[in-house]
Amino acid sequence: MYSQHFTWVTALVLVVDLAIRGGLSIRVIMRRRPVGVTMAWLTVVLVFPFLGAILYLLFGELRLGNRRAEWANRIHGPFVDWIKDQHDHYSVDWSGRGSVSEPLARLAETAVQIPAVPGNDLQLIDNWSGTFDAMIADIDAAKRTVHMVFYIWINGGRADEVVQALIRAQKRGVTCRVLVDAVGSKKFLKSNQVKRLREAGVMLHASLPAGILRMLFVRFDLRMHRKIVVIDGTVGYTGSLNMI
């Protein structure tokens, strides 16, 4: 009796495993992604029983969640209109700007779909201390808005000076908004610095909250890796430097 029961259980597990592998293999193929990606996921699903299916369900598809997808669709239209406006109303005279300038601009436009526009000045700051000095000075000089987006924000060091600058700006009537990643800035979000910023009136939010239950519905490994500062809509910072 035990042997017969074991045989039925084995057969059931085998059938379920084959059904899962077959179903997920069809789904992977129907997604029509690059051949290398498709072949890699087919290998994982077919070679590793059950584990391959779990890995694919967790990491194999772009699952933002219904609410996040709705927000993304909501801003997509105005963003496309804005890009079209750049194409229609702005053009750059590349004469006298060097032979590599226009090809680089075209390459960047192909990557992000945003054209180069005239009237900008670019400064490369090659050290972190100089970046913080300039950023804090520009926040202190802000008249209307300060927008900051970071993947990692850690307490201590120059980051605390930025917190102080934001509080000073908010107190003199500048609208300050901060967006940080919920995972990359987890410790910061639990710190007293966040409390101080919010008490001063700074709007601070965590993007892409993560948790065990959320893993079942959204991709928790998709993080907000941006490092961007925009002040008064005229001065901007971007690069690889996090707020540390």
PADRENNU-318112 format. One record per residue (C-alpha): x, y, z. Coordinates in steps of 0.25 Angstrom, whole numbers, plus 5000, padded with zeros to 4 digits. Layout:
X;Y;Z .
...
This chain:
5000;5000;5000 .
5011;5010;5004 .
5019;5007;4991 .
5006;5009;4983 .
5003;5022;4990 .
5017;5027;4987 .
5016;5023;4972 .
5003;5032;4971 .
5010;5043;4978 .
5022;5042;4969 .
5014;5042;4957 .
5006;5054;4961 .
5018;5062;4964 .
5024;5058;4951 .
5011;5062;4944 .
5010;5076;4951 .
5025;5079;4948 .
5023;5076;4933 .
5011;5084;4933 .
5018;5096;4939 .
5030;5095;4931 .
5022;5094;4918 .
5013;5105;4921 .
5024;5114;4925 .
5032;5111;4913 .
5021;5115;4904 .
5019;5128;4912 .
5034;5131;4911 .
5034;5129;4896 .
5021;5137;4894 .
5027;5149;4901 .
5036;5151;4889 .
5048;5157;4896 .
5062;5156;4890 .
5067;5142;4887 .
5078;5142;4897 .
5068;5146;4908 .
5058;5136;4903 .
5068;5124;4903 .
5073;5128;4916 .
5060;5127;4923 .
5056;5114;4915 .
5069;5108;4921 .
5065;5112;4935 .
5051;5107;4934 .
5054;5094;4927 .
5067;5090;4935 .
5062;5093;4949 .
5049;5087;4954 .
5040;5096;4961 .
5052;5105;4965 .
5053;5110;4951 .
5038;5113;4951 .
5039;5121;4964 .
5051;5129;4959 .
5044;5132;4946 .
5031;5137;4953 .
5040;5146;4962 .
5049;5152;4952 .
5045;5148;4938 .
5035;5158;4935 .
5033;5173;4937 .
5022;5174;4947 .
5020;5188;4953 .
5007;5185;4959 .
4993;5191;4954 .
4994;5204;4961 .
5008;5207;4957 .
5005;5203;4942 .
4993;5213;4943 .
5002;5224;4948 .
5012;5222;4937 .
5002;5222;4926 .
4996;5235;4932 .
5009;5242;4930 .
5013;5236;4917 .
5004;5245;4908 .
5009;5258;4914 .
5023;5253;4913 .
5022;5250;4899 .
5015;5263;4896 .
5027;5270;4903 .
5037;5263;4894 .
5030;5266;4882 .
5030;5281;4886 .
5045;5280;4887 .
5046;5275;4873 .
5036;5285;4867 .
5042;5298;4874 .
5056;5296;4877 .
5068;5293;4868 .
5083;5293;4870 .
5093;5300;4861 .
5104;5290;4861 .
5114;5298;4852 .
5126;5302;4860 .
5123;5292;4871 .
5133;5281;4867 .
5132;5269;4858 .
5128;5260;4869 .
5117;5268;4876 .
5105;5265;4866 .
5108;5250;4866 .
5109;5249;4881 .
5095;5257;4882 .
5089;5248;4872 .
5094;5236;4879 .
5088;5241;4892 .
5075;5244;4885 .
5074;5230;4880 .
5076;5225;4894 .
5066;5233;4902 .
5057;5240;4890 .
5060;5254;4895 .
5067;5263;4886 .
5078;5273;4889 .
5073;5287;4891 .
5081;5300;4891 .
5083;5310;4903 .
5089;5300;4913 .
5103;5301;4920 .
5109;5288;4924 .
5120;5287;4935 .
5127;5274;4939 .
5130;5273;4954 .
5140;5262;4956 .
5140;5261;4971 .
5129;5258;4981 .
5133;5269;4991 .
5132;5279;4980 .
5118;5274;4976 .
5113;5275;4990 .
5119;5289;4991 .
5112;5294;4978 .
5099;5286;4981 .
5097;5292;4995 .
5101;5306;4990 .
5090;5305;4979 .
5080;5300;4989 .
5083;5312;4998 .
5081;5321;4986 .
5068;5314;4982 .
5056;5323;4980 .
5044;5314;4976 .
5046;5299;4976 .
5056;5288;4980 .
5054;5274;4974 .
5063;5263;4978 .
5063;5248;4974 .
5073;5238;4980 .
5074;5223;4981 .
5083;5223;4993 .
5082;5234;5004 .
5090;5231;5017 .
5091;5239;5029 .
5104;5246;5033 .
5115;5254;5026 .
5111;5263;5015 .
5097;5257;5013 .
5094;5264;5027 .
5098;5277;5021 .
5088;5275;5010 .
5077;5272;5020 .
5080;5285;5027 .
5080;5293;5014 .
5067;5287;5010 .
5061;5291;5023 .
5066;5305;5022 .
5060;5306;5008 .
5047;5301;5012 .
5046;5311;5023 .
5049;5323;5014 .
5037;5318;5005 .
5044;5309;4995 .
5036;5297;4991 .
5045;5285;4994 .
5042;5271;4989 .
5050;5258;4992 .
5048;5244;4986 .
5057;5233;4991 .
5057;5218;4988 .
5050;5210;4999 .
5061;5199;4999 .
5073;5207;4996 .
5070;5217;5006 .
5063;5208;5016 .
5071;5212;5028 .
5070;5227;5025 .
5055;5226;5024 .
5055;5221;5038 .
5064;5232;5043 .
5061;5245;5051 .
5066;5253;5039 .
5053;5249;5031 .
5045;5254;5043 .
5052;5267;5043 .
5050;5269;5028 .
5036;5266;5029 .
5033;5275;5041 .
5040;5286;5033 .
5030;5284;5022 .
5039;5276;5012 .
5031;5266;5004 .
5039;5253;5005 .
5034;5240;4999 .
5039;5226;4998 .
5038;5220;4984 .
5035;5205;4980 .
5032;5200;4994 .
5037;5186;4996 .
5032;5174;5005 .
5030;5159;5005 .
5015;5160;5001 .
5018;5170;4990 .
5028;5160;4984 .
5017;5152;4980 .
5011;5163;4971 .
5022;5173;4967 .
5037;5171;4964 .
5044;5176;4976 .
5057;5176;4969 .
5053;5187;4960 .
5058;5199;4968 .
5059;5214;4966 .
5073;5216;4963 .
5073;5231;4959 .
5082;5242;4965 .
5076;5255;4960 .
5075;5269;4966 .
5067;5280;4959 .
5066;5294;4966 .
5057;5305;4961 .
5055;5297;4948 .
5068;5303;4943 .
5079;5297;4950 .
5081;5282;4950 .
5091;5271;4955 .
5092;5257;4950 .
5102;5246;4951 .
5106;5234;4959 .
5107;5240;4973 .
5097;5236;4983 .
5094;5244;4995 .
5105;5238;5004 .
